[in-house]
Amino acid sequence: MSGVVSIMRGMGNNDPYWVRGDGAKMLGDYVMVAANFGLRPRGTLVPTSMGMGIVCDTGGFAAANPTQLDIATAW
């Protein structure tokens, strides 16, 4: 996760990284999520079932499921 946070810092986001009580990984007030960058570029704010999210990363899932989000958790 430190690499993802470092990339976000390089983009100018200096919000604190922390893990919420329910295990959601947070960047400031936003739940960290992975998404398809073609639809949702890094830094995009998106509603999730766990609160407002911020796109910080992508993953292999994005090719087959471009509208899917992957919420970052510590569990």
N, C-alpha and C positions, 0 to 999 in steps of 0.2 A: 504494500500500500504506500510505502514511502516514495516509490517512484512515481506513482499517480499523483500524490500530493505535490511532489516536486514539479511535475509538469504544470499543475494548476497554479503553483506559485510563479512559475515562469510566465504564465498568462496574466499575472497581476492579481490573482485571488490570494489574499492573505488571511482569510478566515481560519480560525483554529480548527484543527482536525481532532476529533474526539469520538468515542464510542458511547452511544446513548444507552440508557438502562435496559432497553429491550434488545440490544445488540446491533442496532443500525449504526453503520459507520457514517459519521457526519462531517460536513465541511461547513462550519458556522451553523446556520439554522437549517441547512439543507441535507437531506439524505443523499448519499453518494450513489450514483447508478452508472451502469454501463449501457450503452445503446449503439445503434447503427449510426456512425458519424455522417453518413450520406443523408439521413433524415433529421438527425438531431446532433449538431456539432457540439464538441466539447464546450461546456459552459452554459448550455441550454437548460432552462428551468422547465421541469415537467412534473405534473401531479402524479403521485404514486399512492398506493394503499397505505403507506406508512408516513405520509406527509409530502410536502413539496420536495422534489429531488433536483439535483444538479448533475448533468452528464459530465463524468470525469474520465471515462474509460470506454473501451469497446471490447468485444470478444468474438470468438469463433461462432457463437450462436447467431450473431447479427447477419450473417450471410443467408441463412435459411429462414430466419425469423426477424425480418428487418424492423418490425414494429414492436418487438419485445423489449422490455427493460430488464436488467439484472440488478437487483438491489444489493449493495455491499453490506454484508453482515459479519459479525464476529462469532457466529454459531454455525 
